[in-house]
Amino acid sequence: MMFPKRPPAVKSPQTLARYIANYPNCQICGSSQKIGPRCNGGIHHINFKSHGGGDTWENIITLCGPCHSKVHDYKISFAEVTQIKKMWLKAELKEKARGRVLTND
């Protein structure tokens, strides 16, 4: 039985930059507010690293500052963020099927 390739670890600044390049807007509200390390928004770990979450493509999401605050204040639930990420992963698979390959390695 063949298993899918394990997603790459997202540890290097270059990989994080590629993720942000693929998803430059907030993946919750769609805001084009600046996403990056020098603002309140940026890469968010869905399953927090402090709770054992890994640095995998499937466990990160780009958020604007206001949505990032809402997630950490539990105004947007873990279940909601997980569902939103699943929606993005499904869309990504469709893009790959159309021949548009997103850079996640």
C-alpha positions as CSV (number, residue, x, y, z in Angstrom):
1,M,0.0,0.0,0.0
2,M,1.4,3.4,-1.0
3,F,1.1,6.2,1.5
4,P,1.1,9.9,0.6
5,K,4.4,11.7,1.0
6,R,4.7,13.3,4.4
7,P,4.3,17.1,4.1
8,P,7.5,19.1,4.4
9,A,8.4,20.8,7.7
10,V,7.9,24.5,7.7
11,K,10.9,25.7,9.6
12,S,13.0,27.8,7.3
13,P,12.3,31.5,6.6
14,Q,12.4,30.7,2.9
15,T,9.6,28.1,3.2
16,L,7.5,30.5,5.3
17,A,8.0,33.1,2.7
18,R,6.9,30.7,0.0
19,Y,3.8,29.9,2.0
20,I,3.0,33.6,2.4
21,A,3.6,34.1,-1.3
22,N,1.0,31.4,-2.1
23,Y,-1.4,32.7,0.5
24,P,-0.7,36.5,0.8
25,N,-4.2,37.3,2.2
26,C,-5.8,36.2,5.5
27,Q,-7.2,32.7,5.0
28,I,-10.1,33.5,7.3
29,C,-11.4,36.9,6.2
30,G,-9.5,37.4,2.9
31,S,-8.0,40.7,4.1
32,S,-5.0,41.9,2.2
33,Q,-3.6,43.4,5.4
34,K,0.2,42.9,5.6
35,I,1.0,39.3,6.5
36,G,4.5,38.8,7.9
37,P,6.8,38.5,10.9
38,R,6.9,42.2,11.7
39,C,3.1,42.6,12.1
40,N,0.4,41.1,14.3
41,G,-0.7,38.9,11.4
42,G,1.3,36.1,9.9
43,I,1.7,32.4,10.0
44,H,-0.4,30.7,12.6
45,H,-0.1,27.1,13.8
46,I,-3.6,25.6,13.9
47,N,-2.7,23.1,16.5
48,F,-0.5,25.3,18.6
49,K,3.2,24.3,18.8
50,S,2.8,24.5,22.6
51,H,0.1,21.8,22.3
52,G,2.3,19.6,20.2
53,G,1.4,21.0,16.7
54,G,4.0,20.6,14.1
55,D,5.5,22.9,11.5
56,T,3.7,21.2,8.6
57,W,2.0,22.8,5.6
58,E,-1.3,21.4,6.8
59,N,-0.9,22.9,10.3
60,I,-0.2,26.5,9.3
61,I,-2.5,29.2,8.0
62,T,-1.9,32.9,7.2
63,L,-3.9,35.3,9.3
64,C,-4.3,39.1,9.4
65,G,-3.7,40.8,12.7
66,P,-7.4,41.0,13.8
67,C,-8.1,37.3,12.9
68,H,-4.9,36.2,14.6
69,S,-6.0,38.0,17.8
70,K,-9.5,36.4,17.5
71,V,-8.0,32.9,17.2
72,H,-5.8,33.4,20.3
73,D,-8.7,34.9,22.2
74,Y,-10.8,31.9,21.2
75,K,-13.3,34.1,19.5
76,I,-12.7,31.9,16.4
77,S,-12.7,28.3,17.6
78,F,-10.1,25.6,16.8
79,A,-12.9,23.7,15.0
80,E,-13.6,26.7,12.8
81,V,-10.0,27.2,11.9
82,T,-9.6,23.5,11.2
83,Q,-12.6,23.6,8.9
84,I,-11.3,26.7,7.0
85,K,-7.9,25.0,6.5
86,K,-9.6,21.9,5.2
87,M,-11.4,24.1,2.7
88,W,-8.1,25.7,1.6
89,L,-6.4,22.2,1.3
90,K,-9.3,21.0,-0.9
91,A,-8.9,24.1,-3.1
92,E,-5.2,23.5,-3.3
93,L,-5.7,20.0,-4.6
94,K,-8.0,21.3,-7.3
95,E,-5.4,23.8,-8.3
96,K,-2.8,21.0,-8.5
97,A,-5.2,18.9,-10.6
98,R,-5.5,21.9,-13.0
99,G,-1.7,22.0,-13.4
100,R,-1.0,25.0,-11.0
101,V,1.5,23.6,-8.6
102,L,1.8,25.6,-5.3
103,T,5.3,25.7,-3.8
104,N,5.2,23.7,-0.6
105,D,8.7,22.2,-0.6
